[in-house]
Amino acid sequence: MNQCGSCTECCKGWVTSTVNDEYNYPGSPCKHLSDCWGCAIYKARPKDPCKDFKCEFLQDKDFPFWMRPDNIKAIVMHKKIGDIHYYELVECGEKLDSTALEFFFQKYLSGQYTNIRYRIFNHPRNIGTQEFIDALAEANL
């Protein structure tokens, strides 16, 4: 299984979350993130979202090391809206590498799930079934 190692992209605010009543959003990293050693409260970090969050790099044993979020400056996540599964790719403050985007599309458009949401410059793009597109529109996503 892949491991985080020195990657802390999910803690940098690219994935919105609330940690110990502190809201994190793009441009607002977790206040517990340290430049020197990662999470300053790692042993006492909360279950939600810290322990529970697993990006696709950690979930999918077939993800190559070069696709670790800090390498490609993007986080890939498996999500659901209602009963509809999809994958979301979120840029991490820098322009997404085209090789990573190509890998992402090849892996998921040819696989079991064909619903994809990706963000470039924080503008969402959706590819998938009409049911998926309609569900996102209904949820104002």
Phi, psi and chi 1 to 4 in degrees:
 res  aa     phi    psi   chi1   chi2   chi3   chi4
   1 MET       -  144.4  -73.1  -61.8  -78.5      -
   2 ASN   -71.4  153.8  -70.6  -31.8      -      -
   3 GLN  -130.0  158.3  -64.8 -174.4    2.2      -
   4 CYS   -60.7  -43.0  -62.3      -      -      -
   5 GLY    59.8 -128.0      -      -      -      -
   6 SER   -90.2    3.6   60.3      -      -      -
   7 CYS   -72.5  129.5 -179.3      -      -      -
   8 THR  -133.4   25.1   56.5      -      -      -
   9 GLU   -58.6  -37.9  -67.2  -57.2  -47.3      -
  10 CYS   -66.0  -24.0   60.4      -      -      -
  11 CYS   -85.9  -10.5  -55.9      -      -      -
  12 LYS   -86.5    5.9  -68.3 -179.4  179.3  176.1
  13 GLY    95.7    0.4      -      -      -      -
  14 TRP   -72.6  -25.4  -51.3  118.3      -      -
  15 VAL  -106.6  116.2  177.3      -      -      -
  16 THR   -66.1  138.8   57.0      -      -      -
  17 SER  -162.7  171.5   63.2      -      -      -
  18 THR  -127.8  120.2  -57.6      -      -      -
  19 VAL  -118.7  117.3  178.0      -      -      -
  20 ASN    50.0   50.8  -63.8  -22.9      -      -
  21 ASP    66.5   12.9  -62.9  -34.8      -      -
  22 GLU  -108.4  118.2 -169.6   77.5   25.8      -
  23 TYR   -81.1  129.7 -176.9   65.6      -      -
  24 ASN  -114.0  134.4  -55.3  -51.0      -      -
  25 TYR  -148.8  168.9   54.0   89.4      -      -
  26 PRO   -50.3  124.9  -30.0   37.4      -      -
  27 GLY    91.7   -3.1      -      -      -      -
  28 SER  -131.0   84.4  171.0      -      -      -
  29 PRO   -69.0  163.1   22.9  -29.8      -      -
  30 CYS   -58.4  136.4  177.8      -      -      -
  31 LYS   -68.9  -13.2   69.6  178.8 -176.1  176.2
  32 HIS   -92.1    0.2  -57.0  -69.8      -      -
  33 LEU   -80.3  126.6 -178.7   61.6      -      -
  34 SER  -110.6  138.7  166.0      -      -      -
  35 ASP   -64.8  -29.0  -72.4  -21.0      -      -
  36 CYS   -83.7  -42.5  -61.7      -      -      -
  37 TRP  -136.7   19.8   51.9   80.6      -      -
  38 GLY    81.7 -130.7      -      -      -      -
  39 CYS   -75.7  121.6 -179.7      -      -      -
  40 ALA   -74.7  -17.0      -      -      -      -
  41 ILE  -118.3   29.3   61.2  163.8      -      -
  42 TYR   -50.0  -48.4 -174.3   79.6      -      -
  43 LYS   -67.7  -26.2  -70.7 -176.3  178.3  180.0
  44 ALA  -111.6   15.8      -      -      -      -
  45 ARG   -63.8  149.1   70.5 -165.8 -171.6  -76.3
  46 PRO   -71.0  155.1   21.7  -28.6      -      -
  47 LYS   -62.6  -48.2 -179.8  173.3  172.7   23.5
  48 ASP  -112.6  119.5 -179.6   29.5      -      -
  49 PRO   -98.3  -11.8   36.5  -36.6      -      -
  50 CYS   -59.9  -57.5  -55.0      -      -      -
  51 LYS   -71.9  -32.9  -70.5  179.3 -177.3  176.8
  52 ASP   -78.8  -27.0  -72.3  -15.0      -      -
  53 PHE   -70.4  128.0 -179.8   76.7      -      -
  54 LYS  -135.4  109.9  -59.3  -77.9 -172.4  -85.1
  55 CYS   -70.1  167.1   71.0      -      -      -
  56 GLU   -65.2  -27.0 -165.4   60.2   17.7      -
  57 PHE   -58.6  -38.5  175.8   77.3      -      -
  58 LEU   -79.4  -31.0  -64.2  175.9      -      -
  59 GLN   -79.7  -36.9  -61.9  -80.4   59.3      -
  60 ASP  -103.0  110.2 -172.3  -23.6      -      -
  61 LYS   -64.9  -15.7   63.6  179.3  174.1   42.0
  62 ASP   -86.9   -2.4  -65.5  -30.9      -      -
  63 PHE   -72.6  123.9 -105.2   60.3      -      -
  64 PRO   -72.4  157.4   24.0  -29.9      -      -
  65 PHE   -56.0  -37.9  177.2   77.6      -      -
  66 TRP   -63.7  -14.5   68.5  -92.7      -      -
  67 MET   -92.6    9.6  -81.2  -69.7  -70.4      -
  68 ARG   -62.6  139.7 -168.5  171.3   79.3  177.2
  69 PRO   -49.9  -39.1  -31.7   38.8      -      -
  70 ASP   -72.0  -19.6   59.7  -22.8      -      -
  71 ASN   -80.5  -40.2  -67.5  -27.5      -      -
  72 ILE   -99.7   -5.0   63.4  169.0      -      -
  73 LYS    58.7   43.1  -59.8  -58.6  178.9 -158.8
  74 ALA  -157.8  150.9      -      -      -      -
  75 ILE  -114.5  130.1  -61.9  170.8      -      -
  76 VAL  -104.3  130.1  178.6      -      -      -
  77 MET  -131.8  143.2  -61.8  169.8  -76.7      -
  78 HIS   -90.7  129.3  176.9 -114.7      -      -
  79 LYS  -136.1  170.8  -66.8 -173.6  163.5 -171.9
  80 LYS  -135.5  143.3  -81.7  178.3   65.7  173.6
  81 ILE  -126.4  109.6 -176.2  164.1      -      -
  82 GLY    65.2 -125.5      -      -      -      -
  83 ASP   -98.5    8.4  -68.3  -27.5      -      -
  84 ILE   -97.8  121.8  -57.1  168.0      -      -
  85 HIS   -86.4  144.7  -68.1  -95.1      -      -
  86 TYR  -155.6  166.9   68.6   99.2      -      -
  87 TYR  -114.5  139.5  -74.9   90.6      -      -
  88 GLU  -122.4  136.5 -177.2  167.1   -5.5      -
  89 LEU  -117.8  123.5 -177.9  136.9      -      -
  90 VAL  -120.0  125.2  178.3      -      -      -
  91 GLU   -64.4  150.2  -82.4 -174.0  -35.9      -
  92 CYS  -113.0   62.9  -63.9      -      -      -
  93 GLY    78.4   -7.8      -      -      -      -
  94 GLU  -129.7  160.6  -66.0 -178.0   25.8      -
  95 LYS   -60.4  131.3 -175.7  178.3  175.9 -169.4
  96 LEU   -68.3  135.0 -178.8   63.6      -      -
  97 ASP   -69.2  131.6 -179.7  -86.2      -      -
  98 SER   -64.3  -28.8   61.0      -      -      -
  99 THR   -64.6  -40.3  -53.8      -      -      -
 100 ALA   -67.2  -42.2      -      -      -      -
 101 LEU   -63.9  -41.1 -169.5   57.6      -      -
 102 GLU   -63.2  -44.4 -178.1  179.9   -3.0      -
 103 PHE   -58.8  -47.0  175.5   87.1      -      -
 104 PHE   -57.0  -50.1  177.2   70.3      -      -
 105 PHE   -65.0  -43.5  -76.6  137.7      -      -
 106 GLN   -62.9  -43.7  -74.6  178.5  -10.9      -
 107 LYS   -65.1  -45.1 -179.1  165.0 -179.8   61.4
 108 TYR   -95.5  -29.1  -66.5  109.2      -      -
 109 LEU   -75.6  -22.1  -73.3  178.3      -      -
 110 SER   -97.1   -1.3   64.2      -      -      -
 111 GLY   -98.6 -159.4      -      -      -      -
 112 GLN   -67.0  -37.7  178.1 -178.0   -1.8      -
 113 TYR  -103.1  130.6  -57.1  112.6      -      -
 114 THR  -112.6    8.3   57.2      -      -      -
 115 ASN   -96.0  121.8  -62.7  -42.9      -      -
 116 ILE  -134.3  138.5  -67.5  176.6      -      -
 117 ARG  -125.9  128.7 -179.9  176.1  178.3   85.3
 118 TYR  -135.8  153.9   65.3  100.6      -      -
 119 ARG  -122.6  127.7  -65.4  174.5 -178.6  -91.2
 120 ILE  -124.8  125.5  -64.6 -176.7      -      -
 121 PHE    53.4   38.5  -59.2  117.7      -      -
 122 ASN    63.0   17.3 -150.2   28.3      -      -
 123 HIS  -103.1  117.9  -63.9  -73.5      -      -
 124 PRO   -73.7  144.1   23.6  -28.8      -      -
 125 ARG  -128.4  138.2  -54.4  -77.1 -171.2  -98.6
 126 ASN  -124.6  134.3  -54.2  -50.2      -      -
 127 ILE  -129.8  128.9  -60.4  170.8      -      -
 128 GLY   160.0 -161.5      -      -      -      -
 129 THR   -69.2  158.2   63.7      -      -      -
 130 GLN   -62.7  -35.4 -168.9   60.7   49.8      -
 131 GLU   -59.2  -42.7 -179.4 -175.5   27.9      -
 132 PHE   -64.6  -48.9  169.4   63.4      -      -
 133 ILE   -60.1  -44.0  -56.1  -62.2      -      -
 134 ASP   -64.9  -40.3  -67.9  -13.6      -      -
 135 ALA   -63.5  -41.0      -      -      -      -
 136 LEU   -64.3  -43.1  -70.0  173.9      -      -
 137 ALA   -63.6  -42.1      -      -      -      -
 138 GLU   -63.1  -34.8 -171.2  175.5  -55.0      -
 139 ALA   -87.1    3.3      -      -      -      -
 140 ASN    57.1   39.8  -69.8  -39.1      -      -
 141 LEU  -101.6      -  -65.4  175.9      -      -
